[in-house]
């Protein structure tokens, strides 16, 4: 199941920016960076659904709040389009350091204009997708209405946007008017996908035409039909995610093919290069991820090594009990086993039995709790504990093992 993590990183002006990282259940085949619409946030329903939709297609997505918006630090009044582009580049730098540089940029509304402007500054980007984006940054000034004149005359004024008040300074207006987005589009040298709704009443469809004409091939256009500007309906955001994932597959790493891969003998573990600890595991024809929790610097994208030990004990216990029940014709119902691992001082481990005898220091303690849905009497409950002790993994953990290590040629 995909995982969403909360993270933060320093923006272009040093403010801490709040972000969410949506990770696929398995190894990510590529990473995308998402820029939200003007005065919106990373938690806008459309942004969330698109990021989660892409993660289900194997693409990790970082979405963040621009400086002064959402949960990010800083004053919105001191920001402008250029600072937003700077925040995008800072986000790409963070991904390059901690994960993998983004191969895909996705921007909604003014965020779409921002990714078009930033694309040429992020060399690893292969594909750019815009959703309801304006072709001219100055288009956003239309939302200010009559208040725009107050901003120009007074140098700063309160503007109502989507029913919320925002302080806008003249520097924002001057910066927006100075942008030459058409030139950025023509020279970004990235594959482009333009998604736009013909009935978009906030950013007209003519903007999509101008972006498409300014761009060089490869470029594609997809109509969002009767969607509104914010993609308020869930099905519209889900559709956009599916289209972006399918289109981007031509320009980024393809989804790993595992069907024709020869099964691995034993277990093969190799680092993925993502995060500090993430490892890809192959066992036979199966693939898994191992990682460490975020608290110790991992991505929390898979169980930890000790979690896998607990998984082995729990699954082996359940299988052993089911075989016993089948042989004895017992109706145990559903069998559930929970396992918790910890290291405890031997003198404090009263229930560790022979494992702690004669040993000082600390010992590994696995606490196993067995639950059955069926009705069983006291004698059967006692027998289940005995049978659980005969589980092969249980015996391995309690016995001495030999680990032979060699270095491959």
N, C-alpha and C positions, 0 to 999 in steps of 0.2 A: 504494500500500500504506500502511495506517495507520502512524503513527510514534509511538513512546513516548519522551518526554524526561524526564530527571531534573532537578528544580528544587528550590528551597527558598525559604521566605519566613518572616518573623517571626510567631510566634503571638500569642495574646492577652496573654501575660505576657512577651513579648520573646524567648522561646527560638526558635531556628531550627528550623523544622519541615521534615522531608524529604517530598518529594512526587514523584509521577509524573504527567505530562500525556500523555494518549493523544489524538492528533490524527488526524482522518480524512485520507485521501489527498488530497482536494480541500478546498475552502473549507468550514469548519464552518458548519452552518446554525443551531447553538445550542451552548451549553456547559452541562455538568452538573457538579455538585460531589458527590462520593461520600464518605460517612462510614462507616468500618468498624465491626465489632462490638467489644464490650467486651474489652479486653486483646489484640485481634487487631492486624493491621497492614494497610497499604495493599497489601501483597504477598500477602495471603490469596488462594488460588486463585480463589475465587468473585469477589472484588473485581476481580482482574485480568481474568478472563474477561468479566465484565459490562462493565467499562470498554472492553475491546477490542471487544466485540460492539457497543456503542453507537457507537464510533468508525467501525466499518464501515457504520453507518447514517447517517453524516454528523454525529454529535454528538461534540464534544470533551469529554473527561472529566478533571477534576483529582481525584486521590485522594491522600490524605496520611496520615501517622502523627500521631496526637494527641500532645501533649506527654508526654514520658517513655516513649513506646512506639516500637517499630521502630527507625528510624534518626534519630528526632527528639531534640532536646536536652531537658533538664529531668528532674525526678524525678517518677515516676509517683505516689509517695506524697503529693505536694503538689497533685495534680490532683483534680478532681471533675467531676460532670456539668455544672455551670455553666461550668467552665473549658473543657470540650469544646465547649460551645455557643459560647464566646468564640473558640476556635480556628476553628470553622466560619465565623464572621463575619469573622475575620481572613483566612481563605482566600478568601472572597467579595470582600473588599477588594482582595486581591492580584490576583484575576482581573479585577476592574473596572479596575485600573490598567494591567495588562500585557496583558490579552487582551480579555475581554468579560465583563461580570457574568453569573453563572450564571442561566439561565432554569429550570433543573431541579435539584432537590435529591434525592439518593438516599441512603437510610440502611439499613444492615443491623443487625438486632438493636438493641442500645442506641444504635448510630449512627442507627437509624431514629427513636428517641425524640429524639435530638439534633437531627435535621433538622426534626422537627415543632416543636420549641421555637425553632429559629433562623429558621424560614421567615418569620415576621412581621417579623423584623429586616432582611430582605434584600428591598427593594422590587421588584427586577427579577425575582425568582422567580415563575414562572407555574404550576409544577407540582411536586408533591412525591410521591415514591414511597418506600414503606417495605417492607422485606423481613424477615419474622419479628420485627417490633418489639414490645416490651412497651408496654402502655397506661399503665403506671405505672412511673416511674423507680425506685421502691423495689423493684420486682421483682428487680433485679440483686442485691439484698442476700440473696436466697434462695440464691445461689451460694456464699455465705460459710459456710453451715452453722453448726456449733457455734462456729466461730471468731468469729462476729459478736459474741458475748457478750464475748470477750476484747478485741475492738476497743473496745467500749463501756466496759469496765471499766478497761483499761490505757491507752486513748487511741490505741494503735497496736498492730497485730499482723500476723504473717505469715499470708497466706491462700493456699491452694493453688487455683489456677484453671487448668483444662485441663492439670493436671499440672505447672504452673510456679508458683514462689513469687512473691507480690507483697506489698509492705508497704502496708497500708491504715490510714489514720488516721480518727479519729472524725469529723473534718470532712467526709470523704467520705460517711459514713453520714448525718450531719445534713443535708448538702446534698441528698442523694437523697430523703430523707423530706420535705423542704420543697417539692419541686417539685409544681406543679399542672398536669400535662400536658394534662388534659382541657380546661382553660380555653384553653391555647395552641392546641389543635387547633380548638376552636370558633371562635376569633377570627383564625386565620391568613389566611383569605380567599384560599386557593390551591386549585387542583384537586388532588385526592388520589387516589392509587392504592395500595391495600393488597394486598401479595402475602404469602401465608402458607400454610404446609403444615399440613393438618389433623392430621397425626401428629407435628408438632413437639414433641419431648419436653423441650426447653429453655425455650421460650416458647410456652405453650399457645394454641390457636386462639381461646380466649375473649378474648385480648388483641386480636386482629384485629377481633372483633365490637365491643369497646368503643371502639377507635379509629374504626371506621367509623360507629358511632352518634353519637359526639361531633362528627364532622366535618359540615360543611354541604356541599351540592352545589356544583359537580360532584364526585362521588366514585365510585370503582369498586373492586371486589374481584375478585381473581383467585386461584384456588387453585393451589398448587404441588404438589398431589397428594401423592405419597409421598416428596418430597424431605426430607432431614434439615435441621437448623437451619443448618448451615454451607454448605448447597448443595455438598456434597463431590463429587457427581457432576457432571462437566463439562456434561452435557446439561441439567441443572437450571439452572445459571448461564446457559447460552446461551439457554435458553427465557425466563428472566427478562429478559435483555437485549433480546430481540426484542419481548417484550410491552411493556416500558417505552418502547422507541423508537416502536412503533406507537401506543401510547396518548398519549405526549407530543406527537406530531405534530399533535394537535388543538389544542394550547395554545401551541406555539412556532412559530418560522418554519418553513414547509414546505420540503421539499427543493427546491432550485432546478430549475425546468423548463427544459431546454435543447433539447428536441426541436423545439418550434414556434418557437424563437427564430430571427430572420433571421440568416443568416451575416454575419460581419463582413468588410468589405473590408480587406485588409492585416492588421495586428495592433493590437489595442486593449488597453492596459494601464491598470489602475486599482487604487488602493490598497483593501485590504479593511477597514482599520481595526483589524485584529488584529495585535498585536505592533508592532514598530517599522518593519519593512521589507516585510511580506508584501503581494504584489500579485497580483491576478487577471489572467490573460492570456486573451484570446479571439482566436482565429485561425480564420477561416472559421466552421465550426460546432464547433470544438474549444475546450476549456477546460483551462487549466494554472495552476499556481501558481509564482511566483518568490519567493525569500526569500534571507536571508543565514544563515550558520551561527550556532549558539548562541554561539560564542566571540566574535562581534562584536555580539551583542545581538539576533540574529534568532530566529525560531522553528524554523529548519531544516526548514520544511514544503515546500520545493521547491528546485530548483536556483538558484544565484546567476546574475547576469547573465553573468559570464565562463564559468560552467558551460554556459549556453545557447550561447555562442559555440563552446565545445568540442563540444557536442552537434551543432551545425550542421556543423562540420567532419567529425566522425566519421560522421554519417549520410550526408552527401553523398559522402564517400569510399567508404563501403560500397556505396552505390547505383551510383556510377560504375564501380567494379570489377565489380559484378554485371552491368551492361550490357555491359562489355567482354568478360567471360567468356561471356555469352550469344551475343554477336556472333561470337566466335572459337571457339565450341563447346568451351570449356575447362571441365573438371570441377574447380572450385576447392573444392567442398564448401561448408561454412559459412564465411562471411567475418565476422571480428570485428575491430573497430577500437577501440583505446583511445587516448584523447587526454588529455594533461596540459598545463595552461597555467601559465606563470609569467613573471615579469618579471626579466630578467637584464641585467647590465651588458654593453654592446656589446663591450668589450674581452675579456670572458670567454666570449663566445658564438662559439666556433670553428666551429660547424656552422650558423651563421645565414646564411652566404653573402652575397649582394648586399644583403639586407635590412639588414645591420649596417654596410655600407660607408659611410664618410663621416658616420656618425652618432655622436654622443656620448651619454652618459647611459645610460638603460635601454631595453630593447626587449622587446616581447611575444614570447614563444617558445612555440610549440605543438609538443609532441613527440607524434608520431603513430606508433603501432605497429600493423602489419597482421598478422593471423593468419588462415591458411586451413587447413581440415581436410583438404583434398585434398593429394596428393603433387605438388609442382612442382619443376622443376629450377632451376638458377641463372639461366638465361636468362629464364625466366618470372618469377622473383622480381624480377629487375631491371626487367622490363617493368611489373610491378605498381606498383613505385615510380614509374615514369614516368607511368603512367596516373593514379595517385593525385594527382600534381601537376597534372593537367588538370581535377580536380574543380572545379566552378564556385565553391564557397565558398572553396576553397584560393586560387583566382585573385583572388577579392574581397578576401580578407585580405591578400594580398601586393601588391595594386594600391592606388592612391590612390582614395578614395571621396569623394563630396560629400554632406554631411549638411545639408539645408536645414531650418531650424527656423522655425515660425510660431506665433503665438498665436491660438487660436480666438476667434471673436467671442463 
